[in-house]
Amino acid sequence: MVELARLKHLATRGCSYQQHMNSSISEDQVRNALAKVPYPGFSRDIVSFGLVKAVHVDGSIVKVLISLQTKDPEVPKAIFQKSKEVLHALPGAEQVEVEFDIKDPGQAGPSAKSALPGIKNVIAIASGKGGVGKSTVSVNLAVALQKQGYKVGLCDCDLYGPSVAHMFGSDERPNATSDNEIIPIESDGLKLISMGFLLEDRSPVIVRGPLATRYTQQFIKQVVWGELDYLILDLPPGTGDIQLTIVQTVALTGAIIVTTPQEVALIDARKAVSMFEKVNVKVLGLVENMSYFLCPSDGERYHIFGEGGGAREAEALGVPLLGQIPIDMPTRLGGDAGRPVALQDPAESEVSGIFSGVAKALTNYAPV
């Protein structure tokens, strides 16, 4: 424990050192080696995630301090084993010591995550893969919540494929305050922000991980959201940099996973659930999109992508199935025309009624 205290002292001072300048092992070599160690359940490594707090090289002895916030004992175990493996592979490394500074996420304080002033609930809408209708669910869930009298914001965190601006039919450009904070676009009673409001229609977003991280943090923390009951975060698909940035930047109330009934989508949905579990974010439930096709000519339901997959997966994961959204022409037309289907009267639109039910279920699991 004496060495752990010394390493913590180095981390506090913001420095690492090599006691012997003639050592054949450098700090850069150590960090480059540790950059091959992924955080369990994610595609990003522990170095870029900022978990390596101190490095000490003393001749052939390599010591590192890794800081974690987790309740899962398997996370430090996996990182320990992989770190030892990559460090022992360094030429000249005869002794390797990996120390951990592990904090309870509930006691980690604002240095890791922070609540957003004035916002009561922050809900992430995620999926393990693209093409399952996550943005459609995010947009219509936000609308349904607003129609039920809640103050709602919607943040499009999918920088590379933003769709919120189009789905609300808006080409406005956001303004900024004198303090350089972003004023969100307002549409149908919602506060919105998306990269789609900042770009021309055909302009691609070409940014690497660090810049994507910066944009994401600005969208969440430098927008004048004001007082909100719910801030809905429409995440990009997968388990990459942006997801990691979000779960480490803001205290999420919970996450909703969107999937389709087919097994190939459910496999990736499990990965998304596992990701949130590893960072101690509660999964509030699953939404099964494209659940069935209701044929307008004969009124029959056709389960194009399989039947019951979402319900079975929700039961296996021990989370509720919040709703089953059918394949529906008005839903697609509304998204393309900038008029989300949830704006319709539930008495006139089955899908609008289903989204209203999902919103009510969410408010039960994440009350104001």
N, C-alpha and C positions, 0 to 999 in steps of 0.2 A: 504493500500500500504506500510505502515511502516513494517509490518510483512513480506511482500514479499521481501522487500529490505534486511531484516535480513536473510531470507532464502537464497537469492541469495549470500549474503556474506558468509554464511556457505558453499554453493556449491562451490564458488570460492576458499575457503580455503581447499576444499576437505574433509570436516568433517561434521559429524552429532553429536548431543549430546542429553543427557537426563539430564534435569536440576535437577530432583529429583531422586537420585539413588534408592530410595525405591519404585519407581513407579512399579506397577504391570505389566505395559506394557513396553516391550523392543523394541529397534530399530529393532532387528531381527524379532520380531513378526509383526511389521508394514511392513517390507519389504516382509516377507513371505506372508502376506495377499495381498499386492499389486502384488505379483507374480501370483495371480489369475486373474489379470486384463489384458485381451488381447488387443493388439493394433488393432483397428478396421480393419477388412479385413484380418488379419494375424493369424497364429496359435501361435505366440510368444508373451510373456507377456511384459509389460512395464518395469519391473525390469531388465530382461535379455537383453532388448533392450537398457538399459542405460539411460532411460528417467527420473528416479527418482533421482533428484539431491540433495535433502536434506530432512532429517527427524528430527523433533523436538518433543520430548515427554515431556510434563510438567504436571506431575500428571495424571489426567484423560483426558487431552487435547492433541490431536494428530494433528500435522500440517506437511504437506508435500509440497514439491515444485517439480513440474513436468515440464520438458522442452520439447517443441515440435517445429517442423518446419513443418508447414502446412498452406494451405490457406482454407482448408475445415472446416467450423465451426462445423460440425457434429462430427469430430474426438475428439476435447477436450470435447465436450458435452458428448459423449459416455464414454470417460475415466473418466470424473468427476463423472458421475452417478454410474459407477461400482466401482470406488475407494471409494466413500462415503459408498456404500453398504458393501464392504468387511471390511472397517475400523470400521464402526459402529457395525459390528458383533464381534469385539474384546472385550473380557471381560474387563470391567473397562473403556472402551472408552466412555466418556460421551459427549465429544465435538470433532468434526472432522472438520478440515479446509484443503481444497485442493486448493493450489494456482498454477497458470500456468505462465510459461515464454514462450510466443509464438513468434516465429520469422517467418518472411516471408522466404520461401525456397530460393527465388531469392536473398536474402540479408544475408543468413546464413553464407557465407564465407567458407573458406577451412576447418574449423574445423569439418564440417559435411560431405561435399563431396568435392572432388577435381578433377580437370581435370588431365588427364594423359599426361605428357610432350610428345610432338611430335605426339599425336594422335588427329585427327580432329573430328572423330565421334565414339562414343561407342554405339553399337546397341545390345540390349538384345533380344534374341529369346526365347520366353517362351510359356508355355502351362499350362492349368489348370489341366491336367491329363497326365499320361504316355501313351505310345503306339500310339500317333498320328503322329509320324514321325518328331518330332521337330529336332532331330539331323540330319536327312536326309536333312531337309530344311536348317539348319544352314550350313552344309558342302557344299551343292550345291550352296547356295546363296553366300558364301565366294568365291567359285571357279568362279562363274559367274561374280562377281565384279572384281576379279583379271584379268579375261579374257578381261574385258572392260578397262583395263589399270590402275586400282586403286591399291594402296599398301594396302594389307589386312592382318590382323591377325585373328586367330580363337582361342578362349580360351574355352576349355571344362570345364565348371563349375559344371558338374554333377559328383561329386566325387564318388558316390556310383555305378553309372552305366556308366562309361566313354566309349565312342564309337568312338571318333574322331581318335584315333591312328589306330584302326582297319579299319575305313572307308577310311583312306589314305594308308593303307597297310604298315605301318611303325612300326618297333620294335626298333627304335633308342632310346638311352637314352640321355636326355639333359645334357649339361655340365653347369658349373657355372663359373662366372668371379672371379677375385681376391677379389671383393667386395661382394661375395656371392650372386650375382644376377643370375637368371636362364637365360640361352641362349636357346631360343625356337628352336624347330625342324623346318626345312624348307622343304617343299614338294610342288611341282607343283606351285612354286612362292609364296606360302603362308607361314606365320610364325604361328606355331602351338604349343600349350601347352595343355597337358591333363594328368590326373592321369594315364591314360593308358600307357603313355611313362615311367612311374616310377615303374610300377608293372609287375610281371609275369602274364601271361594270366589268370591263375586261382586264383590269389590272391585277396581276397575280401578286401574292404576298411571298416574297423571297427573303426569308430571314432564318438565321441559324438559332440553335437552342437558347443561348444567352439573351439574344434580343427578343425572342418569343417570350421568354420569362419576364423580361422587363415590360413588354406590352401588356401581358396578362396581369401583372401586378398593378399597372396603371389603370387598366379597365376596372379592376375591382376596388382599388383603394384611392384613386385620384379622380373618381367620378362623384359629382354632387348628387348622391342618391336621395338625400333627405331622410324623412321618416318612412320606413317601409315595414310591412308585416312579413313580406317574403321577397327575397332576392333569389331568382332562379338563375343558375349558371348552366348554360348549354355548353357542355364540354366537347372537345373533339373526341373521335373514337380512339380506343386503345388505352395504353398505360404509359404514356411518355412524359416529356418534360413539362408540358402545360399542366397535366394532372398533378404531377409532383409539386409544382409551384403553388397550385391552388391549395392542396391539402396542408402545405407547410406555411402558407401565408395567412389564411383566414380560418377561423374556427367554424367548421361546417356543422350545421344542425344534423345533416344526414344526406344520403344519396339515394337516388332512384335509378335503377338499372332498366334500360329499354332493350328488349330482345324481340325476335320473331320466334314462332313455334319450332322452327327447324333445328336439328341438332347442331349444325355447323354454327349457327348463331348462339345457341345455348352454351357451347364450349367456350366461346369468347366472353359470354356474359359471366360465366363462372370466374374467369380471369379478372374481370372488372370487380366482382364481388370480393375476390381474394385480395385485390389491391387495396380496397377500402378497409378491409378487416385488418390488414397489416399496418395501416397507419391509424387505426382506431377511430375510423369514421363509421357511424352506424348506417347500415343499409336499411332504408325505410320500407323498401318493397320493390317488386318487379312490375313493369308494364309490358304486356305482350302486344306488340303492334303487328299489323297485317295478320290478325288472328284468323280471320275468315273472310270470304267474299259473299256478300248477300246479293244474290242475283235479283235484279229488279223485275225480270220477266216472270219468274216462277216463285220468288220469295224463299228459295232454298239457300242454305248456307253451304258454301264449298270451302273446305279447308285446304287451300292451295299449298301452304307451307307446312302441313301437318296439323294434328289436333292434340291439344292438351299439353304441349311441351312446356309452356310457361307455368301452368298450374303445377305440374310435376316438379319442375325445377324450384319453384317457390317453396313447395313443401319440403323438398330435400335440403334447401338452404335454411329453412326455418324462418322465412320472411313472408309477408303477405303478398298476394297477387292483387295489385291495386286496380287493375282494369285490363280488359281485352278490347283492343281497338281494331275494327274491321278494315279491310281494304274498301275504300269508299270513294267514288268519283267526286262528290262535292268537297271532300277533304282535300283531294289533290287540286281541284280547280280553285278552291279558296286559297291554298298556299301559293299557287302560281299567280293569282290575281291580287294578292296582298290583303285578303279578307279571311282570316283564320275561321275555320268552320265552327269553333267554339263561340263565335260571336252570334251565331244563330240561336233561335229559341230552342231549348232542349225538347219542347213539345213537337217541334217541326223537324228536328234533326236527331236521329238516333245517336250519331257520333258525338254531337254536341252534348247530349245527355250523358254519354259515357265519360267524356272529359270532365263534366260537372261532378260525376261520381268519384273520379280519380282525385279531383281537387278536394272534395269533402273528406275522402279517406286520408289524404295528406294532412289536412288540418287536424285530424284526430291523432295522428302520430307525431305531428310537429305543431302543437297548438300555439297560438299567439299569446 
